[in-house]
Amino acid sequence: MELTNIEIRALSELDELAQVEAIQQVVWPDPTATVYRNFLLNMVRNGALVLGALEDKKIIGFLLSYLGIESPGAQRPAMANLKLVSQRMAILPAYRDRGIGYELKLAQRRFAIEQGIRLITWTYDPLLARNAHLNIRKLGGIVHDYWRDFYGTAPSAHVTLGSSDRLLVEWWVTGNRVEQRMTGKRGGLVLEQYTSANATVLNPTTIGALDLPRPAERIVRPQGMVALVEIPEDFHAIIAADQGLARAWRGHSRGIIEQTLASGYTITDFVRGSFEGRSRAFYALSMADAPSSGFSPN
């Protein structure tokens, strides 16, 4: 993973923010999805953070975040309730898979800690294994909340096949869990360690046409302290090959993740590896006490 000559720093000048605007238009070719330079400038001058990744003074990626309220309905002063909302991150396609997104998130974490902020939140599509690996596995984020159609269902850059379901990531940047992930002291268990400890796979997939994974026809009830929920390793490939199957995956994952979270579990890890003779991907969900009710698979 080569990051030579890549500089990470805050952006504040209009010409820099124009490059951020242009990156969005490459990554999301939909004008409704673009945060334009003048709005970005106004945000930055009022406390928002736009981090840029630069190679030879060219901006190749960015991360936008702003201050928000941890619990909007809570009856406590905003000063004691602040969080950082991580709104958008994009890397130009030619520069992906080089660890740039990870470095942008680390710089964001440093900024939050310097400001005395303990929590950063953002959302992502629960069926994207690549994002899950970064958000949950590498960064140490956790998930309590599943949002159906977060961005609605009307066609846009953030809606896929009529749906925009999202998981809300909580990144407790000063906590031991995150600190240990950042320092490498706690890298997370491997898949074999979960399965050998009798973590239940709630929805084991089968292989169908075109060698694509199909959702489980029957869902196993969670029984212990840890449960595994399977998702496709490459949801984009399923969308390209079979949109009906992609829609089936959306409905399936929505139901099982919502119900498992409602039963008291929290997404605490994401693991990939060989299981039953093929490569698989799973969310690991944990709880302090085994559930006794509240889960009704169908």
VENNORKA-V10149 format. One record per residue. N is the residue number from 0. RES is the residue in one small letter. PHI is phi in whole degrees, 0 to 359 (NA if undefined). OMEGA is omega as a letter, one per 30 degrees, with the letter a starting at -180 (999 if undefined). D_LAST is the distance of its C-alpha to the last C-alpha in Angstrom with 2 decimals. Layout:
n->N res->RES phi->PHI omega->OMEGA d_last->D_LAST
n->N res->RES phi->PHI omega->OMEGA d_last->D_LAST
This chain:
n->0 res->m phi->NA omega->a d_last->43.49
n->1 res->e phi->259 omega->l d_last->46.66
n->2 res->l phi->238 omega->l d_last->47.31
n->3 res->t phi->301 omega->l d_last->51.08
n->4 res->n phi->71 omega->l d_last->52.61
n->5 res->i phi->263 omega->l d_last->49.42
n->6 res->e phi->253 omega->l d_last->50.21
n->7 res->i phi->249 omega->l d_last->47.67
n->8 res->r phi->203 omega->l d_last->49.11
n->9 res->a phi->289 omega->l d_last->48.62
n->10 res->l phi->250 omega->a d_last->49.44
n->11 res->s phi->215 omega->a d_last->51.41
n->12 res->e phi->271 omega->a d_last->53.75
n->13 res->l phi->299 omega->l d_last->53.14
n->14 res->d phi->292 omega->l d_last->53.77
n->15 res->e phi->292 omega->a d_last->51.19
n->16 res->l phi->290 omega->l d_last->48.59
n->17 res->a phi->296 omega->l d_last->49.47
n->18 res->q phi->292 omega->l d_last->48.38
n->19 res->v phi->298 omega->l d_last->45.06
n->20 res->e phi->302 omega->a d_last->44.68
n->21 res->a phi->294 omega->l d_last->45.47
n->22 res->i phi->299 omega->l d_last->42.94
n->23 res->q phi->301 omega->a d_last->40.15
n->24 res->q phi->289 omega->l d_last->41.33
n->25 res->v phi->283 omega->a d_last->41.13
n->26 res->v phi->285 omega->l d_last->37.66
n->27 res->w phi->236 omega->a d_last->36.18
n->28 res->p phi->286 omega->a d_last->38.34
n->29 res->d phi->214 omega->a d_last->37.38
n->30 res->p phi->300 omega->l d_last->39.97
n->31 res->t phi->288 omega->a d_last->37.45
n->32 res->a phi->266 omega->a d_last->36.14
n->33 res->t phi->272 omega->l d_last->39.62
n->34 res->v phi->268 omega->a d_last->41.02
n->35 res->y phi->281 omega->a d_last->44.68
n->36 res->r phi->302 omega->a d_last->47.68
n->37 res->n phi->294 omega->l d_last->49.21
n->38 res->f phi->292 omega->l d_last->46.06
n->39 res->l phi->300 omega->l d_last->45.63
n->40 res->l phi->298 omega->l d_last->49.28
n->41 res->n phi->297 omega->l d_last->48.87
n->42 res->m phi->297 omega->a d_last->45.84
n->43 res->v phi->299 omega->a d_last->47.77
n->44 res->r phi->287 omega->l d_last->50.82
n->45 res->n phi->240 omega->l d_last->48.75
n->46 res->g phi->107 omega->l d_last->47.11
n->47 res->a phi->289 omega->a d_last->44.30
n->48 res->l phi->242 omega->l d_last->44.22
n->49 res->v phi->244 omega->l d_last->44.25
n->50 res->l phi->268 omega->l d_last->44.55
n->51 res->g phi->242 omega->l d_last->45.83
n->52 res->a phi->254 omega->a d_last->45.99
n->53 res->l phi->239 omega->l d_last->49.36
n->54 res->e phi->238 omega->a d_last->51.05
n->55 res->d phi->51 omega->l d_last->54.77
n->56 res->k phi->72 omega->l d_last->54.32
n->57 res->k phi->268 omega->l d_last->51.67
n->58 res->i phi->280 omega->a d_last->48.36
n->59 res->i phi->246 omega->l d_last->45.59
n->60 res->g phi->193 omega->a d_last->42.67
n->61 res->f phi->207 omega->l d_last->41.97
n->62 res->l phi->219 omega->a d_last->39.77
n->63 res->l phi->253 omega->l d_last->39.82
n->64 res->s phi->213 omega->a d_last->39.04
n->65 res->y phi->210 omega->a d_last->40.21
n->66 res->l phi->287 omega->l d_last->40.28
n->67 res->g phi->219 omega->a d_last->37.51
n->68 res->i phi->253 omega->a d_last->36.48
n->69 res->e phi->299 omega->l d_last->34.11
n->70 res->s phi->229 omega->a d_last->32.87
n->71 res->p phi->305 omega->a d_last->34.08
n->72 res->g phi->271 omega->a d_last->33.66
n->73 res->a phi->288 omega->l d_last->35.41
n->74 res->q phi->269 omega->l d_last->38.78
n->75 res->r phi->213 omega->a d_last->40.74
n->76 res->p phi->300 omega->a d_last->43.19
n->77 res->a phi->302 omega->a d_last->42.04
n->78 res->m phi->302 omega->a d_last->44.27
n->79 res->a phi->266 omega->a d_last->42.16
n->80 res->n phi->228 omega->a d_last->38.89
n->81 res->l phi->281 omega->l d_last->39.47
n->82 res->k phi->219 omega->l d_last->37.27
n->83 res->l phi->254 omega->l d_last->37.65
n->84 res->v phi->263 omega->l d_last->35.23
n->85 res->s phi->271 omega->a d_last->35.02
n->86 res->q phi->273 omega->a d_last->34.67
n->87 res->r phi->202 omega->l d_last->35.37
n->88 res->m phi->224 omega->l d_last->36.38
n->89 res->a phi->212 omega->l d_last->37.57
n->90 res->i phi->235 omega->l d_last->39.60
n->91 res->l phi->303 omega->a d_last->41.52
n->92 res->p phi->309 omega->a d_last->39.99
n->93 res->a phi->292 omega->a d_last->43.11
n->94 res->y phi->248 omega->a d_last->42.81
n->95 res->r phi->283 omega->l d_last->39.20
n->96 res->d phi->65 omega->l d_last->38.30
n->97 res->r phi->241 omega->l d_last->41.43
n->98 res->g phi->81 omega->a d_last->39.98
n->99 res->i phi->290 omega->l d_last->41.21
n->100 res->g phi->300 omega->l d_last->38.00
n->101 res->y phi->298 omega->l d_last->37.98
n->102 res->e phi->294 omega->l d_last->41.61
n->103 res->l phi->297 omega->l d_last->41.00
n->104 res->k phi->293 omega->l d_last->38.32
n->105 res->l phi->295 omega->l d_last->40.78
n->106 res->a phi->294 omega->l d_last->43.45
n->107 res->q phi->297 omega->l d_last->41.13
n->108 res->r phi->298 omega->l d_last->40.46
n->109 res->r phi->300 omega->l d_last->44.24
n->110 res->f phi->299 omega->a d_last->44.82
n->111 res->a phi->299 omega->a d_last->42.29
n->112 res->i phi->296 omega->l d_last->43.87
n->113 res->e phi->298 omega->a d_last->47.33
n->114 res->q phi->271 omega->a d_last->46.31
n->115 res->g phi->75 omega->a d_last->44.94
n->116 res->i phi->258 omega->a d_last->41.33
n->117 res->r phi->261 omega->a d_last->38.69
n->118 res->l phi->233 omega->l d_last->35.48
n->119 res->i phi->239 omega->l d_last->34.62
n->120 res->t phi->234 omega->l d_last->31.37
n->121 res->w phi->198 omega->a d_last->30.00
n->122 res->t phi->239 omega->l d_last->26.86
n->123 res->y phi->203 omega->a d_last->25.54
n->124 res->d phi->291 omega->a d_last->22.81
n->125 res->p phi->296 omega->a d_last->20.09
n->126 res->l phi->268 omega->a d_last->19.95
n->127 res->l phi->264 omega->a d_last->23.69
n->128 res->a phi->298 omega->a d_last->24.38
n->129 res->r phi->299 omega->l d_last->28.08
n->130 res->n phi->292 omega->l d_last->27.79
n->131 res->a phi->299 omega->l d_last->25.46
n->132 res->h phi->299 omega->l d_last->28.10
n->133 res->l phi->291 omega->a d_last->30.84
n->134 res->n phi->292 omega->a d_last->29.22
n->135 res->i phi->262 omega->a d_last->27.45
n->136 res->r phi->288 omega->a d_last->29.21
n->137 res->k phi->280 omega->a d_last->32.76
n->138 res->l phi->272 omega->l d_last->33.21
n->139 res->g phi->84 omega->l d_last->31.26
n->140 res->g phi->288 omega->l d_last->29.17
n->141 res->i phi->231 omega->a d_last->26.14
n->142 res->v phi->224 omega->l d_last->23.19
n->143 res->h phi->249 omega->a d_last->21.84
n->144 res->d phi->236 omega->l d_last->20.83
n->145 res->y phi->248 omega->a d_last->18.60
n->146 res->w phi->249 omega->l d_last->20.18
n->147 res->r phi->287 omega->l d_last->18.59
n->148 res->d phi->43 omega->a d_last->21.30
n->149 res->f phi->306 omega->a d_last->24.02
n->150 res->y phi->256 omega->a d_last->26.71
n->151 res->g phi->82 omega->a d_last->25.36
n->152 res->t phi->237 omega->l d_last->24.54
n->153 res->a phi->292 omega->a d_last->28.12
n->154 res->p phi->306 omega->l d_last->29.51
n->155 res->s phi->196 omega->a d_last->31.06
n->156 res->a phi->293 omega->a d_last->31.55
n->157 res->h phi->256 omega->l d_last->28.61
n->158 res->v phi->246 omega->a d_last->26.07
n->159 res->t phi->242 omega->l d_last->24.43
n->160 res->l phi->52 omega->l d_last->23.15
n->161 res->g phi->81 omega->a d_last->22.85
n->162 res->s phi->218 omega->l d_last->21.08
n->163 res->s phi->221 omega->l d_last->22.60
n->164 res->d phi->299 omega->a d_last->19.95
n->165 res->r phi->219 omega->l d_last->21.80
n->166 res->l phi->263 omega->l d_last->21.76
n->167 res->l phi->263 omega->a d_last->24.69
n->168 res->v phi->277 omega->l d_last->26.79
n->169 res->e phi->251 omega->a d_last->29.03
n->170 res->w phi->246 omega->a d_last->32.10
n->171 res->w phi->275 omega->a d_last->34.16
n->172 res->v phi->291 omega->l d_last->37.29
n->173 res->t phi->259 omega->a d_last->39.53
n->174 res->g phi->282 omega->a d_last->37.12
n->175 res->n phi->299 omega->a d_last->37.66
n->176 res->r phi->302 omega->a d_last->34.41
n->177 res->v phi->291 omega->l d_last->35.49
n->178 res->e phi->302 omega->a d_last->39.10
n->179 res->q phi->292 omega->l d_last->38.27
n->180 res->r phi->293 omega->a d_last->36.25
n->181 res->m phi->294 omega->a d_last->39.17
n->182 res->t phi->270 omega->a d_last->41.76
n->183 res->g phi->83 omega->a d_last->39.90
n->184 res->k phi->283 omega->l d_last->39.96
n->185 res->r phi->221 omega->a d_last->36.17
n->186 res->g phi->274 omega->a d_last->34.70
n->187 res->g phi->93 omega->l d_last->31.28
n->188 res->l phi->285 omega->l d_last->29.98
n->189 res->v phi->271 omega->a d_last->29.46
n->190 res->l phi->303 omega->a d_last->26.28
n->191 res->e phi->299 omega->l d_last->27.91
n->192 res->q phi->292 omega->l d_last->28.66
n->193 res->y phi->293 omega->a d_last->25.05
n->194 res->t phi->291 omega->l d_last->23.88
n->195 res->s phi->288 omega->l d_last->26.98
n->196 res->a phi->268 omega->l d_last->26.27
n->197 res->n phi->68 omega->l d_last->22.93
n->198 res->a phi->293 omega->a d_last->20.78
n->199 res->t phi->280 omega->l d_last->17.23
n->200 res->v phi->276 omega->a d_last->15.81
n->201 res->l phi->284 omega->a d_last->12.13
n->202 res->n phi->217 omega->a d_last->11.53
n->203 res->p phi->299 omega->a d_last->14.62
n->204 res->t phi->280 omega->l d_last->15.63
n->205 res->t phi->238 omega->l d_last->17.49
n->206 res->i phi->258 omega->a d_last->20.58
n->207 res->g phi->246 omega->a d_last->20.90
n->208 res->a phi->300 omega->a d_last->23.76
n->209 res->l phi->62 omega->a d_last->26.37
n->210 res->d phi->60 omega->l d_last->25.16
n->211 res->l phi->265 omega->l d_last->22.44
n->212 res->p phi->290 omega->l d_last->19.36
n->213 res->r phi->249 omega->l d_last->16.07
n->214 res->p phi->299 omega->l d_last->12.65
n->215 res->a phi->296 omega->l d_last->10.82
n->216 res->e phi->284 omega->l d_last->8.87
n->217 res->r phi->234 omega->l d_last->7.18
n->218 res->i phi->255 omega->l d_last->7.12
n->219 res->v phi->278 omega->l d_last->9.79
n->220 res->r phi->287 omega->l d_last->10.32
n->221 res->p phi->294 omega->a d_last->13.52
n->222 res->q phi->241 omega->a d_last->16.48
n->223 res->g phi->244 omega->a d_last->19.69
n->224 res->m phi->281 omega->a d_last->21.68
n->225 res->v phi->226 omega->l d_last->20.57
n->226 res->a phi->231 omega->l d_last->17.37
n->227 res->l phi->246 omega->l d_last->17.38
n->228 res->v phi->245 omega->a d_last->15.19
n->229 res->e phi->273 omega->l d_last->16.40
n->230 res->i phi->231 omega->l d_last->17.65
n->231 res->p phi->294 omega->l d_last->20.10
n->232 res->e phi->288 omega->a d_last->23.70
n->233 res->d phi->217 omega->a d_last->24.98
n->234 res->f phi->293 omega->l d_last->22.82
n->235 res->h phi->299 omega->l d_last->26.04
n->236 res->a phi->294 omega->l d_last->26.65
n->237 res->i phi->293 omega->l d_last->23.32
n->238 res->i phi->302 omega->a d_last->24.25
n->239 res->a phi->292 omega->a d_last->27.65
n->240 res->a phi->266 omega->a d_last->26.55
n->241 res->d phi->203 omega->a d_last->23.46
n->242 res->q phi->293 omega->l d_last->22.41
n->243 res->g phi->298 omega->l d_last->19.54
n->244 res->l phi->294 omega->l d_last->18.10
n->245 res->a phi->299 omega->l d_last->18.96
n->246 res->r phi->294 omega->l d_last->17.05
n->247 res->a phi->297 omega->l d_last->13.93
n->248 res->w phi->296 omega->l d_last->14.53
n->249 res->r phi->298 omega->a d_last->15.04
n->250 res->g phi->297 omega->a d_last->11.79
n->251 res->h phi->295 omega->a d_last->9.91
n->252 res->s phi->293 omega->l d_last->12.36
n->253 res->r phi->303 omega->a d_last->12.43
n->254 res->g phi->296 omega->a d_last->8.91
n->255 res->i phi->287 omega->l d_last->9.31
n->256 res->i phi->290 omega->l d_last->12.97
n->257 res->e phi->302 omega->a d_last->12.87
n->258 res->q phi->291 omega->a d_last->10.72
n->259 res->t phi->291 omega->l d_last->12.84
n->260 res->l phi->297 omega->a d_last->15.95
n->261 res->a phi->294 omega->l d_last->15.24
n->262 res->s phi->280 omega->l d_last->15.07
n->263 res->g phi->108 omega->l d_last->18.64
n->264 res->y phi->276 omega->l d_last->18.63
n->265 res->t phi->231 omega->l d_last->20.99
n->266 res->i phi->289 omega->a d_last->21.27
n->267 res->t phi->237 omega->a d_last->24.58
n->268 res->d phi->200 omega->l d_last->25.07
n->269 res->f phi->220 omega->a d_last->24.34
n->270 res->v phi->228 omega->l d_last->25.29
n->271 res->r phi->231 omega->l d_last->26.02
n->272 res->g phi->169 omega->a d_last->27.41
n->273 res->s phi->279 omega->l d_last->27.35
n->274 res->f phi->214 omega->a d_last->24.47
n->275 res->e phi->55 omega->l d_last->24.32
n->276 res->g phi->88 omega->l d_last->27.14
n->277 res->r phi->212 omega->a d_last->26.14
n->278 res->s phi->285 omega->a d_last->26.18
n->279 res->r phi->222 omega->a d_last->22.95
n->280 res->a phi->223 omega->a d_last->22.13
n->281 res->f phi->218 omega->l d_last->20.09
n->282 res->y phi->278 omega->l d_last->19.85
n->283 res->a phi->257 omega->a d_last->20.82
n->284 res->l phi->243 omega->a d_last->19.57
n->285 res->s phi->234 omega->l d_last->21.72
n->286 res->m phi->211 omega->a d_last->22.28
n->287 res->a phi->286 omega->a d_last->25.24
n->288 res->d phi->230 omega->l d_last->23.47
n->289 res->a phi->297 omega->a d_last->20.43
n->290 res->p phi->287 omega->l d_last->17.62
n->291 res->s phi->246 omega->a d_last->17.44
n->292 res->s phi->199 omega->l d_last->14.76
n->293 res->g phi->98 omega->a d_last->12.89
n->294 res->f phi->243 omega->a d_last->9.73
n->295 res->s phi->228 omega->a d_last->6.49
n->296 res->p phi->297 omega->l d_last->3.78
n->297 res->n phi->207 omega->999 d_last->0.00
